[in-house]
């Protein structure tokens, strides 16, 4: 296999990886928006208190397992 063919294959793979990264980042942004919407509901209905937490933050970290950062 020639150097040009290898270079084309590598570029094609890089393009495929980039397209996948774009798709996943779009899904991530959508999921993040959904999470914000449901956290607004959790807060307005004080679900975190019903679950034994003093704050929404504690609920998010302890019950949902999300990172503090």
Secondary structure, DSSP 8 states (H G I E B T S, - for coil): --HHHHHHHHHHHHHHHHHHHHHHHHHHHHHHHHHHHHHHHHHHTTHHHHTT-SSHHHIIIIIS-----
